[in-house]
Amino acid sequence: MTIGQKIKQLREQSGMKQRELASKLDIGEGFLSKVENDQKQIKREDLKKISDLFKASHEELTTLWLANKVYDLIKNENQGLDALKIAESQKKYYRK
């Protein structure tokens, strides 16, 4: 699941319309539509607002948001998966 799909799911489960959520986030309805369709990236600070509005896990939203950022960075790279594996091993190294 992508961050856009998760936001749409949370919004629809609560019965909220796009224009209502867009207003609460102080963004345009068209922009929110693009976020939900993974064409635009929402600001990180909006994740807390979404988490609070829908009583959703901020950690899950942040993880999905970061995953989209990483994917956008490597999606057109031939060595994308190799780079992810190296980054994962570096993350394990720096955690110690």
LINLIN-V934170 format. One record per pair of residues at least 6 apart in sequence whose C-alpha atoms are under 8 Angstrom apart, sorted by the first residue. I is the first residue (numbers start at 1). J is the second residue. D is the distance in Angstrom with one decimal. If there is no record, write none. Layout:
i->(I | I)
j->(J | J)
d->(D | D)
This chain:
i->(1 | 2 | 2 | 2 | 2 | 2 | 3 | 3 | 3 | 3 | 3 | 3 | 4 | 4 | 4 | 4 | 5 | 5 | 5 | 6 | 6 | 7 | 7 | 8 | 10 | 11 | 11 | 11 | 11 | 14 | 18 | 18 | 18 | 19 | 19 | 22 | 22 | 22 | 23 | 25 | 25 | 31 | 34 | 35 | 35 | 44 | 44 | 47 | 47 | 47 | 48 | 50 | 51 | 51 | 51 | 74)
j->(64 | 38 | 64 | 65 | 67 | 68 | 36 | 38 | 61 | 64 | 65 | 68 | 35 | 36 | 37 | 38 | 36 | 37 | 38 | 36 | 61 | 36 | 50 | 36 | 54 | 17 | 18 | 21 | 54 | 54 | 29 | 32 | 33 | 28 | 29 | 28 | 29 | 32 | 29 | 46 | 49 | 40 | 40 | 41 | 42 | 62 | 65 | 58 | 61 | 62 | 58 | 56 | 57 | 58 | 61 | 80)
d->(7.6 | 7.5 | 5.9 | 7.7 | 7.9 | 6.9 | 7.6 | 7.7 | 6.5 | 5.0 | 5.5 | 7.1 | 5.3 | 3.9 | 5.9 | 5.4 | 5.7 | 7.1 | 7.7 | 8.0 | 7.8 | 6.5 | 7.8 | 5.6 | 6.6 | 7.1 | 7.6 | 7.5 | 7.7 | 7.4 | 6.2 | 7.1 | 7.4 | 7.8 | 5.3 | 5.7 | 5.3 | 6.1 | 7.8 | 6.7 | 7.2 | 7.2 | 5.4 | 5.7 | 6.3 | 7.6 | 7.6 | 6.8 | 6.5 | 6.9 | 6.3 | 7.5 | 6.0 | 5.3 | 7.5 | 5.0)
